[in-house]
Every structure is written in structure tokens, then in C-alpha cells.
Amino acid sequence: MFSKEESRKMREEFWTSFGKSFPRKWILYNTKLKGLSFKFHFDNRSALIALDLEDDLEHRINHWEKLEALKSILLDEYLPDAIYNEAYFLDNEKEISRIYVPLEQKVSIHNKNTWRDVMEFFNINMNLFEAFFEEYKDVIEG
């Protein structure tokens, strides 16, 4: 097992390595749409990329309906493994809406042997997610 400090250092090392290996400016929180953000997630059991809707319910519903209308395009042309989850509960029990793509292999941020696979998964899939978003941002925003 790792102490909290060792775990923190490994996480920091992973994200620093990822940034150096794939240096680019990701959209992430800078979507310019209130309550809508992209996220990378990597812990000691899994990795995924996500588009989270965390705004008030009215804005969430509005954006969700538009993303639902674009679902076949996202799945057919960009991310066939994307999962739509209208009511997703975070660890803190906050309800959000989430579209995400999980990495379908066993990985751990504490196992450096899995880091390269996760970095490549993040880079390929987030690029596709962002390309979809850039193409259809006006529809989602509308």
C-alpha cells in the first residue's frame, strides 16, 4: 500500500508525465458553457474521460436534451463506446449528468506499467470528444 503522501506524489508524477508526453491545451473546464466541463479521471481502479453537466437542473436538462439529440452522431462518428448517464452520482452524492468513455482494462495510477496505456487512451479519446464538441458546440449551446 501507499501512504497518502506517496499516492499524492504518484498522481502528480502521472499528470506531469502526461502533460509532457502529450503537450497541448485541452478544453476541459474552458468550454465556455456554464456547468459543462470535460474531465480526465484516473485512480487506483479505473480511467475514463467524461463530459459532465453540473449546473442547476434547468440548464442540465437543456444541455442534456441537445446532447441526446446528437447521441447517434457521437456514437457513430466519434466515440462508439460512449455511455450516456442522465443521473450520475459522484462520490460526494452530488447528482450530475455525464457522458463518458471508460478504459476497458484494469489500470491503476499506482502501477506505472499501466500509465502509457492510460495516457494514450486519454489522448486519443479526449481529442475525439473535443472534436465532436467543437463541431456541435453551437447546437449544444443553442
N, C-alpha and C positions, 0 to 999 in steps of 0.2 A: 504494500500500500504506500501511498504517497502522503506526505504531510500537506497541509493546506498551502504552505509556502512553496513546497516543491511542485505541487499541482499548478499554482499560480504562475510559477516560472515556466513550466512546460507550456501552458496556454499562451503565455506571452511569446515564448520562443516559436510556437507554431504560427501565430499570427504574423510575427515579424518575418519568418521564413516564407510564408505565403505571399506577403507583400513584396518581398524581394524576388520571389520566383515568378510572380505574375503582376508586375508593376503596372497598374492602370487605375484610373479613378472610377470607382464603382458608384452607381446611383445611390444605393442603399437608402438612407434617410432623406436624401435630397430629391425626392420625386416631384416636389412642388405641389403635391396634392395632400391636403390636410388628412392626417390619420392613416395614410397609406405609405408603407415602407417595405423595402427588401431587407432580408436578413440572411446571414450565414449562421448556421448552428453546428457546433461540433463539441461533443462531450465524451465521456468515457464509455458510451454505448452506441452512439449513432452520429450521423451527419446528415444535414439537409439544407436546402435553400428554400426560402419562403417569401411570399408576398403577403404581408399582414395588413388587415384593416382593423385599426384600433380606435377609431373615432367614436363619437356618440352614435347611438343606434340609427338615427335617421340618415346620417352620412354613410354609415356602414351599409345599410340596406341599399341606398342609392348606388354606391360603387359596386356592391356585390351583384346587383341586377345586371349592370353593364358588363361585369366580368363573366357572369353566367352566360350572357348573350354571345360572348366571344370564346366560350369554352371549346367548341369544336375547332376553331382556328388554332387556339393554343395547343390543343392535344394533337391535331393533325399536322401542323406546320412547325411547331417549336419543341414542345415538351410532352411527348406521348405518355409519360409516367406521372404527370402532374395530378395531384389529388386536391379536389375542391372540398373544403370543410367549412360550411357556413357558421357552425357553432363549435369553435375550437377553444378548449380551456387550457390556459397557461398554468404553469406550476403554482403560481400565486392565486389560482382560481378565477382570474380575470377572463371573461369571455371575449373572444375576438373572432373574426372570420379570417381564414387562411387558405391560401393556395400554396402547396409545397411539393417538392420533389425530394424524396429520401434517397440516400445512397443505400442500395440493397446489398450491402456486405457488412460483415462485422468489422467495426473500426473502433479505435479509442484514441483520444487525444493524449493518453498516457503511453501509447505504443507508437514510437517514431517510425516503425516499419509500415504503418498504415497512413502516414502523413502524405506521402506522394499521391496515393490514390485519392485521398480526400481533396487535396489541392487541385488535382486535375478535374475531379468531379465538380468542384466549386467553379473553376474557371470556365469549363465548357457549358455547364447548365445555367450559371448566372448570366453569361454572355447571351444565351438564347432567351432567357427570361427578360433581360433588359431590352433585347432587340424587339421582342413582342411588345413590351411596354412602350417603347419609343414609337413603334409603328401605330399603336392603337391608343396612345395617351389621350388624344383629343376625344375619342369615343368614351373612354373611361371617365374623363373629366367632365364631358358634356353634360 
